[in-house]
Amino acid sequence: MSLHPITATPERMPWIPGSQALGELSLFQGEETVHFKVLSDRRSEGGGMAQIVRFSPPPGMLIKIVANARSEEHIYILSGGHCDKSGRQRLFPGDYLLHPNGLAHGAFLAIETTVFQVYSGEPDELLDFQMIAANG
């Protein structure tokens, strides 16, 4: 296997609609709620992938995500953050999460949130993705 660097300039990359990967799950009343930029994808070489993901919950709604990690997943919050079911923010820009392979996990998002996400192999298996009314 030849080693070579991968360089990306995210500011110059277009946002890819989440519906290209998630289908209609990521749409709310016809609007995209997820966008991403794939920075690298070495899964075909036995590696992992890195991407920037932007979640945009509709006003008064929470994005609820439940997934199972199929490899180690590293998440660094760039802006926004995760919240609890009432919409109260509990993770903030600069916070880091690690979901080990096999871990079932979830997130609630009440505000626009952008994360840097790295998988050591395959991305998560999505178990649930929905918009729910914010209670708070």
Secondary structure, DSSP 4 states (H G I P E B T S, - for coil): ---------GGGSPPEETHHHHGGGGEETTEE-EEEEEEEE-GGGT--EEEEEEE-PPTTEEEEEEEE-SS-EEEEEEES--B-TTS-B-S-TT-EEEE-TT-EEEEEE-S-EEEEEEESSSPPEEEEEEEEE---
